[in-house]
């Protein structure tokens, strides 16, 4: 039975290459020096040649070193016009030199969509086998015209190979894979358009499971690069924090996924105190290793409308419908290898959302903002108590009190050129300091509980339109009516960590930024009340 990242059934122990790098079985510093390039970028053309070649196809080497290799093979059956793929490990055991770990479903050999059928199987297996298989027609229609789909196929195969090496292969095969997959993964991450099309067609449930599986793989890549002695190797490839934006039923929706070790560090213990630094003890290192297996998941929903009641101009308004930030744990099955360290988590500490026409646009005037800078809110309670008797003397006592309503999150609006900005900042309830920019080592202890908690019970942030009811608007000339224009959605999120239930002095703040575009058809009456 195949092993998956999010399976609910028991899973075998991880290969030492995939567990804590402090393991004495395989020092992590020996994982990266040799990096033979994978031929994963030839995968699409290799499959294309299978139907036209009259000779048996040669296996495609995915990784090789010192007589050992990981191969992708194709077995065509001319009589039935079917094709099956398999992944095998060669040269690792003298008694069994070839071991096949994975075999695909039968795919029509002469079908022009053989690539996509293999891609759908790999995606389904990486997500979770218990969900119903998706309708192939919908995905084939969505993915076939997109030029970077070959990179998505490479990403799906790499993820599937990752889980095979994690649970069903020997430690030697896992080491070979991790010494080889780095360059191939960097190329495969250049699949933004096809990944967006797949996620939109897959639905929210499949999207969540797939992106957490990918996030686990990316977290491992970041950890291995942090342990590398080479400065160039520590630079993370573009695409380690994937995101996309789309227009769906009158909403502009932006989703982003950021594994914590792929995010940029803005404050904390400093660059010298990295995960593998000898300056930190084993207990603190275990906590940091658990913190590295977390992922920021962002959903921003903006509601837009276009009103044409005034004959002189059109009015485009934007309102926040929903903002959701969640810190998800990236785990292998239901394993809990780090004890109490797993209850420690990062938390969102600042959010900045930017929306407006594309850069250089002159057709829109604005924005007109709806919220001024935040000010403290005072709630005044007045109480008078009068005590007296039947006699001449009357005793009276008056008491007056005032209290300040403390808010954990302060939301403001501002303008940057022709774009509007919604910004929320988390402040410590006791000191009033902004968490994202403060050198805080203690504080926010009740951030996940109590009546004044800053987050939901699950540790995330949920903001509805009722809490930010003000709209932002632009005015556009009537000559733009009927045109299609591009609007930008940008989000920057800061996440911070402060000790919660463990005793250590570690703290940090990291940030990630996404910017995507959506298409707006300037048509009067769209969403207008």
Secondary structure, DSSP 4 states (H G I P E B T S, - for coil): ----TT-SS--PPPPGGGS-TT-SSS-GGGSSS--PPP-GGGHHHHHHHHTT-SSPPPPEEEEEETTEEEEEEEEEETTTTEEEEEEEEESS-SSSSEEEEEEPPPEETT-TTHHHHHHHHHHHHHH-TTSPPP-HHHHHHHHTT-TTHHHHHHHHHHHHHHHHHHHTS-HHHHHHHHTTHHHHHHHHT--HHHHHHHHHHH-HHHHHHHHHHHHHHHHHHHHHHHH-S-HHHHSPPTTSS-EEEEEETTEEEEEEEEEGGGSEEEEES-TTS-TT-TTS-HHHHHHHHHHTSEEEEEEEEEEEEEE--STTEEEEEEEEEEEEEEEEE--STT---SGGGGG---EEEEEEEEEEEPTT--SEEEEEP-------EEEEEEEEEEEE-SSS-EEEEEEEEEEEE--SEEEEEEEETTEEEEEEEEB-TTT--BGGGS--SS--TTTTSSTT-SS-TTS-EEEETTTS---EEEEEEGGGTT-EEEEEEEEEEEEEE--SSS-----EEEEEEEEEEEEEE--TTTT--
